[in-house]
Structures are given as structure tokens and as C-alpha cells.
Amino acid sequence: MPMNSKETLRQTLTSRQSALPGEAAAGNRVAQALRGLEAYRQAATVFCSPAPLLLQSRINILGDGKNLLLPTGGLRDGFLLLAAGSVPFRQISFAATSRGAQRHGRPLRLGELAGLDVGLGLTEALAVDHTGHRLGDGSGYFDLAWAILAEAHALVPGVKVCAALEEGELFPEPLPTDAWDISVGTVLYPGGAVPCRQAEPDRPRVHWEYLEKRLVRRIKPLWELYWREEERKKEEERREKGEGRSF
């Protein structure tokens, strides 16, 4: 395994993070940094990872009167929407947890995602380099969820992604990336926020060529997208055949 591989870096950075004290304190300060971003203030709907580091950020999103969009476990059932004002104030802290979101959130089918106008994405990271390439936990669920939202027309044009770090340093070398990786525009850390030098905004899409069929079947909105794509291809083939007969 090459020394710059994702898995090698994950092992090194995970062991380093486990030695850091006070994830809750770091999360509180990350949430403060998030509130200072203009993109956050302008966003009516925020898609956020369920990571423990982002708990206070999710509490603030609900407390600030925004819609909170969350992924279900493993994306199996797609997404949960906690609409602005739908959670009683005293229950916001609980609603921002994974268990609380199951109780207070409304499951959304693929067809309900269009027009959500998600104005900001928020996730955690083990590392981010200066150009916004992010190293996550290896599950790939955030990248896939963001791609599904893009395919479902749920994102506002030019929407950015923020990544939270427990430490405030950008990775000094270019991180290894894959075709499906979503880059970030801003890094949040306990001391503030750092913009990344993205060459151009990502144009997310589902990279079907890298997905196993069993994974596609297991994730409801992905399975629906798959069949939508298959129908589109069939329609194109029928149209091409029809145009061919006209000559």
C-alpha cells in the first residue's frame, strides 16, 4: 500500500485524533465559526452530517430557524427533514441527535427532494488540503448523499460544502482523491474558518460506474435514481431509432 494512500492516511490521522481532548468543546467552537459564515446566514436549508463533532452545529441550525436535512443510517431510507419551527425549543437538543431526528424528522422520497434549495453542506473531515480535497472516514456516504441531492435538483446553484476539523491546520500536501470525492470551500475548526482555493465548484453527479448493484439496491433514493436513469436511456434509444427511420 503506498504511503500516500487514503487508508494509510486515515489510520495515521485517526490515531492522532483519538488523542485529542474535548470533542464537545471543539464542536461548540466549530459551531460558532459556522455562524460567522455568510453562506450559513443566507442558507434556508442546511444538509449536515450526523457526526458527533457537529452536534452543536445541528442544534444551532434548528435554533436559528433553518431547515435541517440529515441522511438516514447508511442512506438506506434516504433523508430526513426537520423543518424550521417544527421542533419545540426544549426538544431541539434531542432532535439534533440521530435518535431524535428519527422521531422529529420527516422521511423524504426522491421526488420530494427537488426544490429543497439546500444552501450549504456541512460534514466532518480527518484532513483537508489547501485546494479543498477532503479525507473522510472512508464510508463515502457524504459524497454519495451530496451527489444524490444534486441529481434530484435539491441544491441551489453554486452551493458550497464546509468541513469541520478538530484541529485547525490544513493538510500541507495534496490529498489523494477519487472521481466521486466532493471538495470543500471552507474548513471550520475550533479557532475559526479557513477558505480553500478551489479551482472551480464541484458539479456533483452519481458515478454509477463505481457503484456495486447491491449497494444501489440497498439505498432507496439511489435505486429510484437508477431506474430514472435507465428510463432516460431507453427513451433516448427510442428517439434515436425513430429519427433513423425517418431518413
C-alpha positions as CSV (number, residue, x, y, z in Angstrom):
1,M,0.0,0.0,0.0
2,P,1.6,3.3,-1.0
3,M,2.3,5.7,1.8
4,N,0.1,8.4,0.4
5,S,-2.9,6.2,0.1
6,K,-6.2,7.2,1.7
7,E,-6.3,4.2,4.1
8,T,-2.7,4.8,5.3
9,L,-3.5,8.5,6.0
10,R,-6.8,7.6,7.7
11,Q,-5.0,5.2,10.1
12,T,-2.4,7.9,11.0
13,L,-4.9,10.7,11.4
14,T,-7.5,8.7,13.3
15,S,-4.9,7.6,15.9
16,R,-3.8,11.3,16.2
17,Q,-7.4,12.5,16.6
18,S,-8.1,9.9,19.3
19,A,-5.5,11.6,21.4
20,L,-7.2,15.0,21.2
21,P,-9.2,16.1,24.3
22,G,-12.7,17.6,24.3
23,E,-14.6,16.8,21.2
24,A,-17.7,18.5,22.6
25,A,-15.7,21.7,23.3
26,A,-14.2,21.6,19.8
27,G,-17.7,21.1,18.4
28,N,-19.0,24.1,20.2
29,R,-16.3,26.3,18.8
30,V,-16.8,24.9,15.3
31,A,-20.5,25.8,15.6
32,Q,-19.5,29.4,16.5
33,A,-17.3,29.6,13.4
34,L,-20.1,28.3,11.2
35,R,-22.4,31.0,12.4
36,G,-19.9,33.6,11.2
37,L,-20.1,32.5,7.6
38,E,-22.2,34.5,5.2
39,A,-23.1,31.3,3.4
40,Y,-24.6,29.9,6.6
41,R,-26.6,33.1,7.3
42,Q,-28.0,33.1,3.8
43,A,-28.9,29.3,3.7
44,A,-32.5,28.4,4.5
45,T,-31.8,24.7,4.4
46,V,-28.5,23.0,5.5
47,F,-27.6,19.4,4.8
48,C,-25.5,18.2,7.7
49,S,-23.6,15.0,8.7
50,P,-24.8,13.3,11.9
51,A,-21.2,13.3,13.2
52,P,-20.8,14.0,17.0
53,L,-18.4,16.9,16.2
54,L,-21.3,18.7,14.5
55,L,-24.0,18.2,17.2
56,Q,-23.9,21.8,18.4
57,S,-24.0,23.0,14.8
58,R,-27.1,20.9,14.2
59,I,-28.7,22.4,17.4
60,N,-27.8,25.9,16.1
61,I,-29.3,25.2,12.7
62,L,-32.6,24.3,14.2
63,G,-32.4,27.1,16.8
64,D,-31.6,29.7,14.1
65,G,-34.8,28.8,12.3
66,K,-33.4,26.9,9.4
67,N,-34.4,23.6,7.8
68,L,-32.1,20.8,8.8
69,L,-31.6,17.9,6.3
70,L,-30.0,14.8,7.5
71,P,-29.1,11.4,6.0
72,T,-30.6,8.3,7.4
73,G,-28.3,5.5,8.6
74,G,-26.2,4.2,5.6
75,L,-28.6,6.3,3.4
76,R,-30.9,3.3,3.3
77,D,-34.0,5.3,3.7
78,G,-32.6,8.5,2.1
79,F,-33.1,11.7,4.0
80,L,-34.9,13.2,7.0
81,L,-36.1,16.8,7.0
82,L,-36.5,18.7,10.3
83,A,-38.4,21.7,9.0
84,A,-37.8,25.2,10.5
85,G,-40.1,25.7,13.5
86,S,-41.3,22.1,13.6
87,V,-39.4,21.1,16.8
88,P,-40.3,22.6,20.2
89,F,-37.5,24.7,21.6
90,R,-37.0,22.4,24.6
91,Q,-36.6,19.4,22.3
92,I,-34.1,20.9,19.8
93,S,-31.0,19.4,21.5
94,F,-32.5,15.9,21.4
95,A,-33.9,16.4,17.8
96,A,-30.3,17.2,16.7
97,T,-29.2,13.7,17.6
98,S,-29.6,10.7,15.4
99,R,-32.2,9.1,17.6
100,G,-34.1,12.4,18.0
101,A,-34.0,13.1,14.3
102,Q,-35.8,9.7,13.7
103,R,-38.6,10.9,16.0
104,H,-38.9,14.5,14.8
105,G,-37.8,14.3,11.2
106,R,-40.0,13.6,8.2
107,P,-38.7,11.0,5.7
108,L,-38.4,12.3,2.1
109,R,-38.8,10.3,-1.0
110,L,-36.7,11.1,-4.1
111,G,-39.4,13.2,-5.7
112,E,-39.7,15.4,-2.6
113,L,-36.1,16.5,-2.7
114,A,-36.5,18.8,-5.8
115,G,-36.8,22.4,-4.7
116,L,-35.5,22.0,-1.2
117,D,-32.9,24.7,-2.1
118,V,-30.1,23.3,0.1
119,G,-27.9,26.3,0.5
120,L,-25.0,24.7,2.5
121,G,-23.4,21.3,3.1
122,L,-21.7,20.5,6.3
123,T,-19.6,17.5,7.1
124,E,-16.6,16.4,9.2
125,A,-13.1,15.5,7.9
126,L,-9.9,13.9,9.1
127,A,-8.0,16.3,6.8
128,V,-8.5,18.9,4.1
129,D,-5.8,20.2,1.8
130,H,-5.4,23.8,0.5
131,T,-7.4,23.1,-2.6
132,G,-10.4,21.7,-0.7
133,H,-9.8,18.0,-1.2
134,R,-11.2,16.2,1.8
135,L,-10.3,13.0,3.5
136,G,-13.3,11.5,5.3
137,D,-13.9,8.4,7.3
138,G,-13.9,6.2,4.2
139,S,-17.6,5.3,4.1
140,G,-18.2,7.7,1.2
141,Y,-21.8,8.4,2.3
142,F,-21.5,12.1,2.4
143,D,-20.1,12.2,-1.2
144,L,-22.9,9.9,-2.3
145,A,-25.6,11.8,-0.5
146,W,-24.4,15.1,-2.0
147,A,-24.4,13.6,-5.4
148,I,-28.0,12.2,-4.9
149,L,-29.2,15.7,-3.8
150,A,-27.6,17.2,-6.9
151,E,-29.2,14.7,-9.2
152,A,-32.5,15.3,-7.5
153,H,-32.2,19.1,-8.1
154,A,-32.2,19.8,-4.3
155,L,-29.2,22.1,-4.3
156,V,-29.1,25.8,-5.0
157,P,-26.7,26.8,-7.8
158,G,-23.1,27.3,-6.6
159,V,-23.8,25.8,-3.2
160,K,-20.6,25.2,-1.1
161,V,-19.6,22.5,1.3
162,C,-17.9,23.2,4.7
163,A,-15.8,20.6,6.5
164,A,-15.1,20.6,10.2
165,L,-11.8,19.6,11.7
166,E,-11.0,19.0,15.3
167,E,-7.6,20.7,14.7
168,G,-7.1,23.9,12.7
169,E,-4.4,23.0,10.2
170,L,-4.9,22.3,6.5
171,F,-3.0,19.3,5.3
172,P,0.3,20.5,3.8
173,E,0.4,18.2,0.8
174,P,-2.2,17.3,-1.8
175,L,-4.5,14.6,-0.6
176,P,-5.3,11.5,-2.7
177,T,-8.7,11.8,-4.4
178,D,-11.2,9.7,-6.3
179,A,-13.6,10.8,-9.0
180,W,-16.6,10.9,-6.7
181,D,-15.0,12.9,-3.9
182,I,-16.7,16.2,-3.1
183,S,-14.3,19.1,-2.4
184,V,-15.0,21.7,0.2
185,G,-14.9,25.5,0.0
186,T,-14.3,26.3,3.7
187,V,-12.7,24.5,6.6
188,L,-14.2,25.1,10.1
189,Y,-12.0,24.4,13.1
190,P,-12.1,25.5,16.8
191,G,-10.2,28.7,16.1
192,G,-12.3,29.9,13.1
193,A,-12.7,29.3,9.4
194,V,-10.3,29.0,6.5
195,P,-11.3,29.2,2.8
196,C,-9.8,26.7,0.4
197,R,-8.5,27.5,-3.0
198,Q,-11.0,25.5,-5.1
199,A,-10.2,25.6,-8.8
200,E,-13.9,25.6,-9.6
201,P,-17.1,24.5,-7.8
202,D,-17.9,20.8,-8.0
203,R,-20.6,19.6,-10.3
204,P,-21.7,16.6,-8.3
205,R,-23.1,13.5,-10.0
206,V,-23.6,9.9,-9.2
207,H,-20.7,7.9,-10.6
208,W,-22.7,4.8,-11.5
209,E,-19.6,3.1,-13.0
210,Y,-18.0,2.8,-9.5
211,L,-21.1,1.6,-7.6
212,E,-22.0,-2.1,-7.0
213,K,-25.5,-3.1,-7.9
214,R,-26.2,-4.4,-4.4
215,L,-25.3,-1.0,-2.9
216,V,-27.6,0.7,-5.4
217,R,-30.4,-1.7,-4.4
218,R,-29.9,-1.1,-0.7
219,I,-30.3,2.7,-0.9
220,K,-33.8,3.7,-1.7
221,P,-33.2,7.1,-3.4
222,L,-30.3,5.7,-5.3
223,W,-32.4,2.8,-6.6
224,E,-35.1,5.2,-7.7
225,L,-32.4,7.4,-9.5
226,Y,-31.0,4.3,-11.1
227,W,-34.4,3.4,-12.7
228,R,-35.0,7.0,-13.7
229,E,-31.6,6.9,-15.5
230,E,-32.5,3.6,-17.2
231,E,-35.8,5.0,-18.4
232,R,-34.0,8.1,-19.7
233,K,-31.5,5.9,-21.7
234,K,-34.4,3.8,-23.1
235,E,-36.2,7.0,-24.2
236,E,-33.1,8.3,-25.9
237,E,-32.7,4.9,-27.7
238,R,-36.3,5.0,-28.9
239,R,-35.9,8.6,-30.1
240,E,-32.7,7.8,-32.0
241,K,-34.3,4.8,-33.6
242,G,-37.3,6.9,-34.6
243,E,-35.1,9.6,-36.1
244,G,-33.2,6.8,-38.0
245,R,-36.3,5.5,-39.6
246,S,-37.3,9.0,-40.9
247,F,-34.4,9.1,-43.4
